Amino acid sequence: MWDYTEKVLELFHNPKNQGLIENTEESGLAVVYGEVGSIACGDALRLHLKINIEQDSILDARFQTFGCTSAIASSSALTELIKGLTLDQALRITNQDIASYLGGLPEAKMHCSVMGQEALEAAIYKYRGIPLVSHADDEGALICSCYGITDSRIRRIVIENGLTTAEQVTNYIKAGGGCGSCLVNIDDILATVLTGQEKSIQVATELAHQKDVSKDAPKTLTNIQKITLIQEVLQEDIRPFLMADGGDVELYDVQGELVLVHLKGACDSCSSRNETLKGAIETRLRAKVLPTLIVQAI
Amino acid sequence: MPSCLYLDNNATTQPDPEVVATMLPYLTELYGNPSSMHTFGGQVGKAIQEAREQVAELIGATATEIIFTSCGTEGNNTAIRAAIAAQPERRHIITTQVEHACVINLCKHLEKQGYTVTYLSVDQRGQLDLMELEAALTGNTALVTTMYANNETGTIFPIEQIGALVKSYGATFHVDAVQAVGKIPLNLKNSTIDLLTLSGHKLHAPKGVGALYVRKGYRFRPLLLGGHQERGRRAGTENVASIVGLGKAAALELREMPEATKREAKLRDRLEKGLLKTIPDCQVNGDIKNRLPNTTNIGFKYVEGEAILLSLDKYGICASSGSACTSGSLEPSHVLQAMGLPYTILHGSIRFSLCRYNTEAEIDRVLEVMPGIIQRLRDLSPFSSDDVAWLQDRQEALLVNN
């Protein structure tokens, strides 16, 4: 029996936003839908969006899902997450956000949350007239022929979710779950990603272990050194504490001395988020990277 | 939480209260080792002997032909390995595409070790083609291993016809009868079967016990080596309480089976007819002319199995499914796939399997709630007909629609 959270079961038995959105003649509004999956795979999602053209935002979202409990719950969760967001904000929703909203999914069911993210992309890209074929994930060599998954897609899932084993990759996007002959190749991809990450952590660690910067004149860091160091500090010093309380932080961009972050999960709706932002994150980054950094949430 | 309405008896059965009562003394006062010299242990040996006779009587065998095992998987592993050890110069095995995982995975393992294995196909009803079997049989065939009845669809294979063919080539004939014993009458006395597996927990005995029938005179080599238990054919201190339980369960089956299976078949038929009548776009999977009396496997189009099971779970109704999401791997049931069923049916297949405890009222309840469950999931689903372009390739589904 899958170990489902109360939230997953609640959304399964009483889903929000099920159904479709009829095309509208109303001016200023657009209706579009994106599809992903197939009956062959055993899960499929059609996501409907009603868009306010001028504000480029989502007025309403509905879903139709063929699939299991997690597929239905994930689809419903997604619609709740994106209502009111701009299209750009919606594109930043990850499968982790969907899983967090649900209070977590069994590992083997994570791919249901990935399906939600993909349907959203499909819908928005369709609305913007960008053919999905040019999506980065379809470039690259085909690794899993049973499920049609390329190496760039595997790489993206591994990096976004910090995966370390081929079994996890299968849980998230099904690659390797069919005949299993590509599992070796998935292992290879994991190895290259991890070595790459190790290199950047190495650089960041070396910088961090030099004298505490706040005592000296600010060192000049190149952009890449600064970003890598910021990522390392977030990963080592900050994320573990936030995650222990059900929250998280994600680096969005670094523009000069401005560090833009996403507060996620419990942090996003927390009354102490300013404390977290300034008292925890900014202080730490100023101590370990550059004393002039300013941290802002987006 | 409503009390359990249990319709998943092919997965496992409730131990009969009489069985449990018979077992208890062997878990409390009568704990001796049957191999010990003292009377305290020896008396336990007598109880095991009685259980052996009870199991033998259920399947028309003699007591010396029965070896107690821990489960069906052990029985199948033991039988297959004994068969290839009996004729080591023969390197070909024949089985089917719809066998239980323990048989298929063992055969795949043996392939890596140099055996050739033929996996016989099945038609849309899940039935074998005897001509395909005959074409596959050669003088190099060591073993033909098939199930008696399929756990998912209940389809029964023509065992004696298969046996006649197998014997004409001098190969061992092993039958996995885990689902058949206790549901259909068996008489091994006049059979071509050399080795037969049965499992306790499908017969209202506890989990952790089974039996392997080995025809008298068969050149058997054991799997588990060690002490001299089971006359040197299966080492390991006997699971006394469960063996005694299995014996009692076998005796009960012998007594109850004729009447019970008639009654179960009636209930099953009523359930099946009722579902087909009140729910559109569904069909029975399996060979309805040659089928276990307690099993019905129905495919509900356009909805997914795990979602159906969880909806049933809310009402305390227990069943199982062949969908990919319920399999633990990401592949749907290999049995339903081998039958060539379309995906619209495959992912939405539900198996209901009855036992002698099920009642009319329970069937009524299932008939009452299922239409609503299926309708709700169909309202959620983007599929409503077989014409949808999505039935095609996964890749196409990602392309932009115009």
Chai-1 contact restraints between the chains, C-beta under 6 A:
chainA,res_idxA,chainB,res_idxB,connection_type,confidence,min_distance_angstrom,max_distance_angstrom,comment,restraint_id
A,Q18,B,L380,contact,1.0,0.0,6.0,A-B,restraint_1
A,E35,B,A397,contact,1.0,0.0,6.0,A-B,restraint_2
A,S38,B,W390,contact,1.0,0.0,6.0,A-B,restraint_3
A,S38,B,R394,contact,1.0,0.0,6.0,A-B,restraint_4
A,S38,B,A397,contact,1.0,0.0,6.0,A-B,restraint_5
A,I39,B,Y343,contact,1.0,0.0,6.0,A-B,restraint_6
A,I39,B,T344,contact,1.0,0.0,6.0,A-B,restraint_7
A,I39,B,W390,contact,1.0,0.0,6.0,A-B,restraint_8
A,I39,B,L391,contact,1.0,0.0,6.0,A-B,restraint_9
A,A40,B,Y343,contact,1.0,0.0,6.0,A-B,restraint_10
A,G42,B,A324,contact,1.0,0.0,6.0,A-B,restraint_11
A,G42,B,H347,contact,1.0,0.0,6.0,A-B,restraint_12
A,R46,B,P382,contact,1.0,0.0,6.0,A-B,restraint_13
A,Q64,B,P382,contact,1.0,0.0,6.0,A-B,restraint_14
A,T65,B,L380,contact,1.0,0.0,6.0,A-B,restraint_15
A,F66,B,E304,contact,1.0,0.0,6.0,A-B,restraint_16
A,F66,B,S381,contact,1.0,0.0,6.0,A-B,restraint_17
A,F66,B,F383,contact,1.0,0.0,6.0,A-B,restraint_18
A,G67,B,E304,contact,1.0,0.0,6.0,A-B,restraint_19
A,C68,B,E304,contact,1.0,0.0,6.0,A-B,restraint_20
A,C68,B,E306,contact,1.0,0.0,6.0,A-B,restraint_21
A,C68,B,A307,contact,1.0,0.0,6.0,A-B,restraint_22
A,C68,B,C325,contact,1.0,0.0,6.0,A-B,restraint_23
A,T69,B,E306,contact,1.0,0.0,6.0,A-B,restraint_24
A,T69,B,A307,contact,1.0,0.0,6.0,A-B,restraint_25
A,T69,B,L310,contact,1.0,0.0,6.0,A-B,restraint_26
A,K126,B,V400,contact,1.0,0.0,6.0,A-B,restraint_27
A,P131,B,V400,contact,1.0,0.0,6.0,A-B,restraint_28
A,L132,B,L398,contact,1.0,0.0,6.0,A-B,restraint_29
A,L132,B,V400,contact,1.0,0.0,6.0,A-B,restraint_30
A,G148,B,R394,contact,1.0,0.0,6.0,A-B,restraint_31
A,G148,B,Q395,contact,1.0,0.0,6.0,A-B,restraint_32
A,K174,B,L330,contact,1.0,0.0,6.0,A-B,restraint_33
A,G177,B,L330,contact,1.0,0.0,6.0,A-B,restraint_34
